[in-house]
Amino acid sequence: MEIIPVIDLMHGQVVHAKQGQRQNYLPLQSTLCIGSAPFDVLIALLELYPFKTIYIADIDAIQGVGNHSELITAITKDFPRINFWLDNGIRQAHEISVQTNNLCAVMGTENIENLATFQAISVASTNHHILSLDSLNGQTLGTSNLHKDSQYWPAEVICMNLNQVGSALGPDFDMLNELAQLNRQRTAPSKLYAAGGVRNIDDCIQLKKMGISGALIASALHNGIISSDELALLATQN
């Protein structure tokens, strides 16, 4: 079970994402560091635990009101041994930027109107991408093909319930079970990653028992509920 910290960027700082209500996101308050400067937050997370992968959501880019491209480029250069997953609201194939060895594009279904667009983006990224199956208010976002037919899934798939994000409500186990069943239909199953609502290490253990490969987490790390010792123990369990 891999734990992947989440860094949500808005207006040059890290914010606390909550239930997909982006107009209400506030600067991050963390027990790990003072302030919400991106580099400070990233360093604090890596001092907590030697994470191999970090997920970055460029909220400005997703909303079409700017981007953090220069900042993200600087981060990937300064931390070359960390794998970064970046969701910057890609909607069309021409928006795929040059990817470095440690930066991989995340395609969120909330931004993808149809299957043809997804396939074009996949080709443009030379099939080096991660799919995020997004849902909100009980509805899947984007083209239904991607949510219902696992043949289109790449090797790594994020299962994102935006209602659960930052809510401490727990993961959407029903959704995850449904997607896990679809995944088992694949000849070579994808790695599934839960996103939204993970409260504590017990949630992580339950997800692992379900066959989920990892979890994207922010709040439970920043509020100190999941400790470095628990992360280390989780990594050793089969």
C-alpha positions as CSV (number, residue, x, y, z in Angstrom):
1,M,0.0,0.0,0.0
2,E,1.5,3.3,-1.2
3,I,0.6,6.5,0.5
4,I,0.8,9.5,-1.8
5,P,0.6,13.0,-0.2
6,V,-1.5,15.6,-2.0
7,I,-0.5,19.2,-2.6
8,D,-3.2,21.5,-3.9
9,L,-1.9,24.7,-5.4
10,M,-4.0,27.9,-5.6
11,H,-2.8,31.5,-6.0
12,G,0.8,30.4,-5.3
13,Q,0.2,28.6,-2.0
14,V,-0.9,25.2,-0.8
15,V,-4.6,25.1,0.2
16,H,-6.8,22.8,2.1
17,A,-9.1,21.2,-0.4
18,K,-12.6,20.3,0.9
19,Q,-15.4,18.5,-0.8
20,G,-14.6,19.9,-4.3
21,Q,-15.8,23.4,-3.2
22,R,-12.9,25.2,-4.8
23,Q,-14.3,28.7,-4.2
24,N,-14.0,28.0,-0.5
25,Y,-10.4,26.6,-0.3
26,L,-8.3,28.3,2.3
27,P,-4.5,28.3,2.9
28,L,-3.3,25.1,4.4
29,Q,-2.8,24.9,8.2
30,S,-0.5,22.0,9.1
31,T,1.0,20.6,12.2
32,L,4.0,19.7,10.0
33,C,5.1,23.2,9.1
34,I,4.4,26.9,9.5
35,G,2.6,28.6,6.7
36,S,1.5,27.3,3.3
37,A,4.5,28.0,1.0
38,P,4.7,25.0,-1.4
39,F,8.4,24.2,-0.9
40,D,8.0,24.4,2.9
41,V,5.0,22.0,2.8
42,L,6.8,19.6,0.5
43,I,9.9,19.5,2.6
44,A,7.8,19.0,5.8
45,L,6.0,16.0,4.1
46,L,9.4,14.4,3.2
47,E,10.7,14.9,6.7
48,L,7.6,13.1,8.0
49,Y,8.3,10.1,5.7
50,P,10.4,9.4,2.6
51,F,7.4,9.3,0.2
52,K,8.3,8.1,-3.3
53,T,5.4,9.9,-5.1
54,I,3.7,13.2,-4.6
55,Y,0.4,14.2,-6.2
56,I,0.0,17.9,-7.2
57,A,-3.3,19.5,-8.2
58,D,-2.9,22.9,-9.9
59,I,-6.3,24.2,-8.9
60,D,-5.8,27.5,-10.9
61,A,-5.1,25.5,-14.1
62,I,-8.0,23.2,-13.5
63,Q,-10.3,26.2,-13.1
64,G,-8.8,27.9,-16.1
65,V,-7.6,31.0,-14.2
66,G,-3.9,30.7,-14.5
67,N,-1.3,28.0,-13.6
68,H,1.7,27.2,-11.5
69,S,3.8,25.8,-14.3
70,E,7.1,27.6,-13.4
71,L,6.7,26.6,-9.7
72,I,6.0,22.9,-10.6
73,T,9.0,22.8,-12.9
74,A,11.2,24.2,-10.2
75,I,9.8,21.6,-7.7
76,T,10.5,18.7,-10.1
77,K,14.0,19.9,-10.7
78,D,14.8,20.3,-7.1
79,F,13.4,16.9,-6.1
80,P,14.5,14.7,-9.0
81,R,14.1,11.4,-7.0
82,I,10.4,12.1,-6.3
83,N,7.8,11.0,-8.8
84,F,5.2,13.8,-9.2
85,W,1.7,13.2,-10.5
86,L,0.3,16.4,-11.9
87,D,-3.4,17.2,-12.5
88,N,-3.4,20.6,-14.2
89,G,-6.8,20.3,-15.9
90,I,-5.8,18.9,-19.3
91,R,-8.8,19.1,-21.6
92,Q,-7.2,18.6,-25.1
93,A,-4.2,16.8,-26.5
94,H,-2.3,20.0,-27.4
95,E,-2.3,20.9,-23.7
96,I,0.1,18.0,-22.8
97,S,3.3,19.6,-21.7
98,V,6.8,18.2,-22.0
99,Q,7.1,15.6,-19.3
100,T,10.3,15.0,-17.4
101,N,11.4,11.6,-16.0
102,N,9.8,12.4,-12.7
103,L,6.6,14.1,-13.8
104,C,3.5,12.3,-15.1
105,A,0.2,13.8,-16.3
106,V,-3.0,13.0,-14.5
107,M,-6.1,13.1,-16.7
108,G,-9.2,13.9,-14.6
109,T,-12.5,12.8,-16.2
110,E,-14.1,16.0,-14.9
111,N,-12.2,17.7,-17.8
112,I,-12.7,15.1,-20.5
113,E,-15.8,15.5,-22.6
114,N,-15.7,12.3,-24.6
115,L,-13.8,9.1,-25.3
116,A,-12.1,10.4,-28.5
117,T,-10.6,13.3,-26.6
118,F,-9.3,10.9,-23.9
119,Q,-7.7,8.7,-26.6
120,A,-6.1,11.7,-28.3
121,I,-4.6,12.9,-25.0
122,S,-3.3,9.4,-24.4
123,V,-1.5,9.3,-27.7
124,A,-0.1,12.8,-27.1
125,S,1.3,11.7,-23.7
126,T,2.7,8.6,-25.4
127,N,0.5,6.6,-23.1
128,H,2.5,7.7,-20.1
129,H,-0.3,9.1,-18.0
130,I,-2.6,8.4,-15.0
131,L,-6.4,8.4,-15.2
132,S,-8.5,10.0,-12.4
133,L,-12.1,8.7,-12.4
134,D,-13.8,11.7,-10.8
135,S,-17.2,11.8,-9.2
136,L,-19.2,14.5,-7.3
137,N,-22.6,14.5,-5.6
138,G,-23.1,10.9,-6.5
139,Q,-22.5,11.5,-10.2
140,T,-19.6,10.4,-12.3
141,L,-17.9,13.3,-14.1
142,G,-16.9,13.3,-17.8
143,T,-17.5,10.6,-20.3
144,S,-19.3,7.5,-18.9
145,N,-17.2,5.1,-21.0
146,L,-14.1,5.6,-18.8
147,H,-16.1,4.9,-15.6
148,K,-17.9,1.8,-16.9
149,D,-15.4,0.1,-19.2
150,S,-12.0,-0.8,-17.7
151,Q,-10.5,-1.6,-21.1
152,Y,-9.7,2.1,-21.5
153,W,-7.8,2.3,-18.2
154,P,-4.0,2.8,-18.1
155,A,-1.7,1.1,-15.7
156,E,-2.6,3.5,-12.8
157,V,-6.0,4.8,-12.0
158,I,-7.1,7.2,-9.3
159,C,-10.6,6.7,-7.9
160,M,-11.6,10.2,-6.8
161,N,-14.8,11.1,-4.9
162,L,-14.6,14.9,-4.6
163,N,-17.3,15.0,-1.9
164,Q,-15.0,13.0,0.4
165,V,-12.0,15.2,-0.1
166,G,-11.0,16.9,3.1
167,S,-14.2,15.8,4.8
168,A,-13.0,13.1,7.3
169,L,-16.0,11.1,6.1
170,G,-14.0,8.1,5.2
171,P,-13.3,6.7,1.7
172,D,-16.2,5.9,-0.6
173,F,-15.9,2.1,-0.2
174,D,-19.0,1.4,-2.3
175,M,-17.5,3.2,-5.3
176,L,-14.1,1.6,-4.7
177,N,-15.6,-1.9,-4.6
178,E,-17.4,-1.3,-7.9
179,L,-14.3,-0.1,-9.6
180,A,-12.3,-2.9,-8.2
181,Q,-14.7,-5.4,-9.7
182,L,-14.4,-3.7,-13.1
183,N,-10.6,-3.8,-12.7
184,R,-10.6,-7.6,-12.1
185,Q,-12.1,-8.0,-15.6
186,R,-8.8,-6.7,-17.1
187,T,-6.2,-9.2,-18.3
188,A,-3.6,-7.0,-16.6
189,P,-5.4,-5.2,-13.8
190,S,-4.6,-1.6,-13.2
191,K,-3.2,-0.3,-9.9
192,L,-6.1,1.5,-8.1
193,Y,-5.6,4.5,-5.8
194,A,-8.3,5.8,-3.4
195,A,-8.7,9.5,-3.2
196,G,-10.9,11.4,-0.8
197,G,-11.8,10.9,2.9
198,V,-9.0,8.7,4.2
199,R,-9.1,9.4,7.9
200,N,-6.5,7.2,9.6
201,I,-4.3,4.2,9.2
202,D,-7.2,1.8,9.7
203,D,-8.8,3.1,6.5
204,C,-5.5,2.4,4.7
205,I,-5.5,-1.1,6.1
206,Q,-9.1,-1.7,4.9
207,L,-8.3,-0.4,1.5
208,K,-5.3,-2.6,1.3
209,K,-7.4,-5.7,2.1
210,M,-9.7,-4.6,-0.8
211,G,-6.8,-4.8,-3.2
212,I,-6.4,-1.0,-3.5
213,S,-2.7,-0.3,-4.3
214,G,-2.5,3.1,-2.6
215,A,-4.2,6.2,-1.3
216,L,-3.9,9.9,-1.9
217,I,-4.0,11.7,1.4
218,A,-3.6,15.3,2.7
219,S,-5.6,16.1,5.8
220,A,-4.7,13.0,7.9
221,L,-1.0,13.7,7.4
222,H,-1.2,17.4,8.1
223,N,-3.3,17.1,11.2
224,G,-1.0,14.4,12.6
225,I,-3.5,11.5,12.7
226,I,-1.3,9.3,10.6
227,S,2.2,9.2,12.0
228,S,5.6,8.4,10.5
229,D,5.7,5.2,12.5
230,E,2.3,4.1,11.1
231,L,3.5,4.8,7.6
232,A,6.6,2.8,8.1
233,L,4.6,-0.2,9.5
234,L,2.1,0.0,6.7
235,A,4.9,-0.2,4.1
236,T,6.2,-3.5,5.7
237,Q,2.9,-5.3,5.7
238,N,2.1,-7.8,2.9
